[in-house]
């Protein structure tokens, strides 16, 4: 979990513990700015409230292929 939170990047699609799905616009030490929905609503949440990162990065794919 800590590794996932440490590796958040702009444009990642994430799910919060409350079930909100959004795209990361900005990452700071304690918070993340998300854009959600077709109306592009922006919300600031605690970084620790992110439950899942749905974006697949090349490094992760490379590790899966090698196994």
C-alpha positions as a Markdown table, in Angstrom:
| # | Residue | x | y | z |
|---|---|---|---|---|
| 1 | Unk | 0.0 | 0.0 | 0.0 |
| 2 | Unk | 2.8 | 2.4 | 0.9 |
| 3 | Unk | 4.6 | 1.7 | -2.3 |
| 4 | Unk | 1.4 | 2.4 | -4.3 |
| 5 | Unk | 0.9 | 5.7 | -2.5 |
| 6 | Unk | 4.5 | 6.7 | -3.0 |
| 7 | Unk | 4.4 | 6.0 | -6.7 |
| 8 | Unk | 1.2 | 8.0 | -7.5 |
| 9 | Unk | 1.6 | 10.1 | -10.7 |
| 10 | Unk | -0.4 | 12.8 | -12.5 |
| 11 | Unk | -2.9 | 11.2 | -14.8 |
| 12 | Unk | -3.3 | 8.0 | -12.8 |
| 13 | Unk | -6.8 | 6.7 | -12.3 |
| 14 | Unk | -7.5 | 6.0 | -8.6 |
| 15 | Unk | -10.3 | 4.8 | -6.4 |
| 16 | Unk | -10.7 | 6.3 | -2.9 |
| 17 | Unk | -11.7 | 4.3 | 0.2 |
| 18 | Unk | -15.1 | 6.0 | -0.2 |
| 19 | Unk | -15.5 | 4.7 | -3.7 |
| 20 | Unk | -14.8 | 7.9 | -5.6 |
| 21 | Unk | -13.1 | 7.3 | -8.9 |
| 22 | Unk | -10.9 | 10.0 | -10.3 |
| 23 | Unk | -7.8 | 11.1 | -12.3 |
| 24 | Unk | -4.9 | 12.5 | -10.4 |
| 25 | Unk | -4.1 | 16.2 | -11.3 |
| 26 | Unk | -1.6 | 17.0 | -8.5 |
| 27 | Unk | 0.2 | 15.1 | -5.8 |
| 28 | Unk | 1.6 | 16.7 | -2.7 |
| 29 | Unk | 3.1 | 15.3 | 0.5 |
| 30 | Unk | -0.2 | 14.8 | 2.2 |
| 31 | Unk | -3.0 | 15.4 | -0.4 |
| 32 | Unk | -4.0 | 14.5 | -3.9 |
| 33 | Unk | -6.1 | 16.7 | -6.2 |
| 34 | Unk | -8.6 | 14.5 | -8.2 |
| 35 | Unk | -10.8 | 15.3 | -11.2 |
| 36 | Unk | -14.0 | 13.3 | -11.3 |
| 37 | Unk | -16.9 | 12.8 | -13.6 |
| 38 | Unk | -17.8 | 14.3 | -17.0 |
| 39 | Unk | -18.3 | 17.7 | -15.4 |
| 40 | Unk | -14.6 | 17.7 | -14.3 |
| 41 | Unk | -15.3 | 18.3 | -10.7 |
| 42 | Unk | -12.0 | 18.7 | -8.7 |
| 43 | Unk | -11.7 | 17.5 | -5.1 |
| 44 | Unk | -8.7 | 17.5 | -2.7 |
| 45 | Unk | -8.4 | 14.4 | -0.6 |
| 46 | Unk | -5.9 | 12.9 | 1.8 |
| 47 | Unk | -3.3 | 10.8 | 0.1 |
| 48 | Unk | -3.9 | 8.0 | 2.6 |
| 49 | Unk | -7.5 | 7.7 | 1.5 |
| 50 | Unk | -6.6 | 6.2 | -1.9 |
| 51 | Unk | -7.4 | 2.5 | -1.9 |
| 52 | Unk | -6.4 | 1.5 | -5.4 |
| 53 | Unk | -4.4 | 2.8 | -8.4 |
| 54 | Unk | -6.1 | 1.4 | -11.6 |
| 55 | Unk | -3.4 | 2.7 | -13.9 |
| 56 | Unk | -0.9 | 0.2 | -15.3 |
| 57 | Unk | 2.6 | 1.5 | -15.7 |
| 58 | Unk | 5.2 | 0.0 | -18.0 |
| 59 | Unk | 7.5 | -0.9 | -15.1 |
| 60 | Unk | 4.8 | -3.0 | -13.5 |
| 61 | Unk | 4.0 | -4.7 | -16.8 |
| 62 | Unk | 7.7 | -5.5 | -17.3 |
| 63 | Unk | 7.9 | -7.2 | -13.9 |
| 64 | Unk | 4.8 | -9.3 | -14.7 |
| 65 | Unk | 6.2 | -10.5 | -18.0 |
| 66 | Unk | 9.6 | -11.5 | -16.4 |
| 67 | Unk | 7.9 | -13.8 | -13.8 |
